[in-house]
């Protein structure tokens, strides 16, 4: 009777390498974050290097902005779907639509304030 081949144990199996950035292995001049990267950020980095200046891009991934807005977007979509349901009467649907509009204005206002602060910070950083 032949012996069964031994099953490989977890300790002797080949493990795939963990995903990591190139900067973990070699020196890089600049790193763009995001998957995919923003094409305008890439153009800014190329333009900055060609003109001998520091690139003006955020130090965080583009995904942060999407995650920051996600809650408001979900609420707006739910309110819109609620307004379109057939059994919802006009006074209730109008109130829900008004609430959705207020959420949109609130979200837009927060974005404008954030962009103004970022522009002020970038201007101060450029002076120093």
C-alpha positions as protocol buffer text, in pm:
chain_id: "A"
residue {
  index: 1
  type: UNK
  ca { x: 0 y: 0 z: 0 }
}
residue {
  index: 2
  type: UNK
  ca { x: 145 y: 336 z: -100 }
}
residue {
  index: 3
  type: UNK
  ca { x: 164 y: 621 z: 145 }
}
residue {
  index: 4
  type: UNK
  ca { x: -43 y: 928 z: 77 }
}
residue {
  index: 5
  type: UNK
  ca { x: 158 y: 1235 z: -15 }
}
residue {
  index: 6
  type: UNK
  ca { x: 192 y: 1475 z: 275 }
}
residue {
  index: 7
  type: UNK
  ca { x: -24 y: 1781 z: 250 }
}
residue {
  index: 8
  type: UNK
  ca { x: 173 y: 2101 z: 265 }
}
residue {
  index: 9
  type: UNK
  ca { x: 152 y: 2268 z: 603 }
}
residue {
  index: 10
  type: UNK
  ca { x: 90 y: 2640 z: 626 }
}
residue {
  index: 11
  type: UNK
  ca { x: 445 y: 2695 z: 749 }
}
residue {
  index: 12
  type: UNK
  ca { x: 610 y: 2558 z: 435 }
}
residue {
  index: 13
  type: UNK
  ca { x: 379 y: 2711 z: 173 }
}
residue {
  index: 14
  type: UNK
  ca { x: 496 y: 3003 z: -33 }
}
residue {
  index: 15
  type: UNK
  ca { x: 334 y: 3322 z: 88 }
}
residue {
  index: 16
  type: UNK
  ca { x: 257 y: 3599 z: -159 }
}
residue {
  index: 17
  type: UNK
  ca { x: 440 y: 3925 z: -91 }
}
residue {
  index: 18
  type: UNK
  ca { x: 237 y: 4198 z: 74 }
}
residue {
  index: 19
  type: UNK
  ca { x: 141 y: 4493 z: -144 }
}
residue {
  index: 20
  type: UNK
  ca { x: 354 y: 4795 z: -68 }
}
residue {
  index: 21
  type: UNK
  ca { x: 461 y: 5112 z: -239 }
}
residue {
  index: 22
  type: UNK
  ca { x: 782 y: 5146 z: -434 }
}
residue {
  index: 23
  type: UNK
  ca { x: 897 y: 5405 z: -178 }
}
residue {
  index: 24
  type: UNK
  ca { x: 944 y: 5119 z: 66 }
}
residue {
  index: 25
  type: UNK
  ca { x: 1227 y: 4981 z: -149 }
}
residue {
  index: 26
  type: UNK
  ca { x: 1388 y: 5273 z: -333 }
}
residue {
  index: 27
  type: UNK
  ca { x: 1406 y: 5650 z: -298 }
}
residue {
  index: 28
  type: UNK
  ca { x: 1128 y: 5836 z: -480 }
}
residue {
  index: 29
  type: UNK
  ca { x: 1109 y: 6209 z: -540 }
}
residue {
  index: 30
  type: UNK
  ca { x: 735 y: 6235 z: -494 }
}
residue {
  index: 31
  type: UNK
  ca { x: 443 y: 6002 z: -432 }
}
residue {
  index: 32
  type: UNK
  ca { x: 88 y: 6051 z: -561 }
}
residue {
  index: 33
  type: UNK
  ca { x: -179 y: 5880 z: -354 }
}
residue {
  index: 34
  type: UNK
  ca { x: -499 y: 5735 z: -492 }
}
residue {
  index: 35
  type: UNK
  ca { x: -625 y: 5450 z: -696 }
}
residue {
  index: 36
  type: UNK
  ca { x: -635 y: 5567 z: -967 }
}
residue {
  index: 37
  type: UNK
  ca { x: -434 y: 5883 z: -926 }
}
residue {
  index: 38
  type: UNK
  ca { x: -593 y: 6213 z: -1022 }
}
residue {
  index: 39
  type: UNK
  ca { x: -474 y: 6321 z: -1368 }
}
residue {
  index: 40
  type: UNK
  ca { x: -461 y: 6686 z: -1261 }
}
residue {
  index: 41
  type: UNK
  ca { x: -233 y: 6596 z: -972 }
}
residue {
  index: 42
  type: UNK
  ca { x: -4 y: 6413 z: -1214 }
}
residue {
  index: 43
  type: UNK
  ca { x: 9 y: 6717 z: -1443 }
}
residue {
  index: 44
  type: UNK
  ca { x: 83 y: 6941 z: -1142 }
}
residue {
  index: 45
  type: UNK
  ca { x: 373 y: 6717 z: -1033 }
}
residue {
  index: 46
  type: UNK
  ca { x: 521 y: 6706 z: -1385 }
}
residue {
  index: 47
  type: UNK
  ca { x: 481 y: 7082 z: -1424 }
}
residue {
  index: 48
  type: UNK
  ca { x: 637 y: 7147 z: -1082 }
}
residue {
  index: 49
  type: UNK
  ca { x: 940 y: 6927 z: -1153 }
}
residue {
  index: 50
  type: UNK
  ca { x: 993 y: 7084 z: -1495 }
}
residue {
  index: 51
  type: UNK
  ca { x: 980 y: 7432 z: -1338 }
}
residue {
  index: 52
  type: UNK
  ca { x: 1192 y: 7342 z: -1035 }
}
residue {
  index: 53
  type: UNK
  ca { x: 929 y: 7399 z: -767 }
}
residue {
  index: 54
  type: UNK
  ca { x: 753 y: 7190 z: -505 }
}
residue {
  index: 55
  type: UNK
  ca { x: 426 y: 7027 z: -628 }
}
residue {
  index: 56
  type: UNK
  ca { x: 106 y: 7168 z: -482 }
}
residue {
  index: 57
  type: UNK
  ca { x: -98 y: 6853 z: -418 }
}
residue {
  index: 58
  type: UNK
  ca { x: -273 y: 6727 z: -103 }
}
residue {
  index: 59
  type: UNK
  ca { x: -83 y: 6494 z: 128 }
}
residue {
  index: 60
  type: UNK
  ca { x: -380 y: 6256 z: 146 }
}
residue {
  index: 61
  type: UNK
  ca { x: -549 y: 6025 z: -101 }
}
residue {
  index: 62
  type: UNK
  ca { x: -836 y: 6141 z: -320 }
}
residue {
  index: 63
  type: UNK
  ca { x: -1042 y: 5868 z: -151 }
}
residue {
  index: 64
  type: UNK
  ca { x: -1056 y: 6076 z: 168 }
}
residue {
  index: 65
  type: UNK
  ca { x: -1275 y: 6335 z: -4 }
}
residue {
  index: 66
  type: UNK
  ca { x: -1517 y: 6069 z: -126 }
}
residue {
  index: 67
  type: UNK
  ca { x: -1543 y: 5911 z: 220 }
}
residue {
  index: 68
  type: UNK
  ca { x: -1599 y: 6252 z: 376 }
}
residue {
  index: 69
  type: UNK
  ca { x: -1900 y: 6313 z: 149 }
}
residue {
  index: 70
  type: UNK
  ca { x: -2042 y: 5960 z: 150 }
}
residue {
  index: 71
  type: UNK
  ca { x: -2291 y: 6003 z: 437 }
}
residue {
  index: 72
  type: UNK
  ca { x: -2452 y: 6314 z: 288 }
}
residue {
  index: 73
  type: UNK
  ca { x: -2471 y: 6154 z: -58 }
}
residue {
  index: 74
  type: UNK
  ca { x: -2644 y: 5845 z: 78 }
}
residue {
  index: 75
  type: UNK
  ca { x: -2900 y: 6058 z: 264 }
}
residue {
  index: 76
  type: UNK
  ca { x: -2969 y: 6266 z: -47 }
}
residue {
  index: 77
  type: UNK
  ca { x: -3025 y: 5956 z: -260 }
}
residue {
  index: 78
  type: UNK
  ca { x: -3254 y: 5801 z: 0 }
}
residue {
  index: 79
  type: UNK
  ca { x: -3459 y: 6119 z: 20 }
}
residue {
  index: 80
  type: UNK
  ca { x: -3487 y: 6138 z: -358 }
}
residue {
  index: 81
  type: UNK
  ca { x: -3604 y: 5776 z: -379 }
}
residue {
  index: 82
  type: UNK
  ca { x: -3851 y: 5844 z: -98 }
}
residue {
  index: 83
  type: UNK
  ca { x: -3992 y: 6145 z: -285 }
}
residue {
  index: 84
  type: UNK
  ca { x: -4045 y: 5936 z: -598 }
}
residue {
  index: 85
  type: UNK
  ca { x: -4241 y: 5659 z: -428 }
}
residue {
  index: 86
  type: UNK
  ca { x: -4605 y: 5655 z: -548 }
}
residue {
  index: 87
  type: UNK
  ca { x: -4777 y: 5640 z: -206 }
}
residue {
  index: 88
  type: UNK
  ca { x: -4594 y: 5950 z: -77 }
}
residue {
  index: 89
  type: UNK
  ca { x: -4832 y: 6246 z: -78 }
}
residue {
  index: 90
  type: UNK
  ca { x: -4719 y: 6587 z: -204 }
}
residue {
  index: 91
  type: UNK
  ca { x: -4685 y: 6765 z: 133 }
}
residue {
  index: 92
  type: UNK
  ca { x: -4459 y: 6488 z: 265 }
}
residue {
  index: 93
  type: UNK
  ca { x: -4264 y: 6456 z: -59 }
}
residue {
  index: 94
  type: UNK
  ca { x: -4212 y: 6834 z: -71 }
}
residue {
  index: 95
  type: UNK
  ca { x: -4080 y: 6832 z: 285 }
}
residue {
  index: 96
  type: UNK
  ca { x: -3842 y: 6545 z: 204 }
}
residue {
  index: 97
  type: UNK
  ca { x: -3725 y: 6726 z: -111 }
}
residue {
  index: 98
  type: UNK
  ca { x: -3664 y: 7043 z: 95 }
}
residue {
  index: 99
  type: UNK
  ca { x: -3463 y: 6842 z: 348 }
}
residue {
  index: 100
  type: UNK
  ca { x: -3258 y: 6692 z: 64 }
}
residue {
  index: 101
  type: UNK
  ca { x: -3193 y: 7041 z: -73 }
}
residue {
  index: 102
  type: UNK
  ca { x: -3082 y: 7162 z: 270 }
}
residue {
  index: 103
  type: UNK
  ca { x: -2843 y: 6867 z: 299 }
}
residue {
  index: 104
  type: UNK
  ca { x: -2702 y: 6949 z: -43 }
}
residue {
  index: 105
  type: UNK
  ca { x: -2650 y: 7317 z: 50 }
}
residue {
  index: 106
  type: UNK
  ca { x: -2492 y: 7212 z: 382 }
}
residue {
  index: 107
  type: UNK
  ca { x: -2254 y: 6971 z: 204 }
}
residue {
  index: 108
  type: UNK
  ca { x: -2164 y: 7232 z: -56 }
}
residue {
  index: 109
  type: UNK
  ca { x: -2099 y: 7494 z: 215 }
}
residue {
  index: 110
  type: UNK
  ca { x: -1867 y: 7258 z: 403 }
}
residue {
  index: 111
  type: UNK
  ca { x: -1677 y: 7189 z: 80 }
}
residue {
  index: 112
  type: UNK
  ca { x: -1638 y: 7561 z: 5 }
}
residue {
  index: 113
  type: UNK
  ca { x: -1513 y: 7630 z: 358 }
}
residue {
  index: 114
  type: UNK
  ca { x: -1268 y: 7339 z: 334 }
}
residue {
  index: 115
  type: UNK
  ca { x: -1139 y: 7458 z: -5 }
}
residue {
  index: 116
  type: UNK
  ca { x: -1097 y: 7816 z: 126 }
}
residue {
  index: 117
  type: UNK
  ca { x: -896 y: 7692 z: 425 }
}
residue {
  index: 118
  type: UNK
  ca { x: -684 y: 7475 z: 199 }
}
residue {
  index: 119
  type: UNK
  ca { x: -616 y: 7766 z: -37 }
}
residue {
  index: 120
  type: UNK
  ca { x: -519 y: 7989 z: 257 }
}
residue {
  index: 121
  type: UNK
  ca { x: -290 y: 7717 z: 394 }
}
residue {
  index: 122
  type: UNK
  ca { x: -126 y: 7669 z: 53 }
}
residue {
  index: 123
  type: UNK
  ca { x: -75 y: 8045 z: 16 }
}
residue {
  index: 124
  type: UNK
  ca { x: 89 y: 8065 z: 358 }
}
residue {
  index: 125
  type: UNK
  ca { x: 307 y: 7764 z: 277 }
}
residue {
  index: 126
  type: UNK
  ca { x: 416 y: 7922 z: -53 }
}
residue {
  index: 127
  type: UNK
  ca { x: 525 y: 8242 z: 127 }
}
residue {
  index: 128
  type: UNK
  ca { x: 753 y: 8054 z: 366 }
}
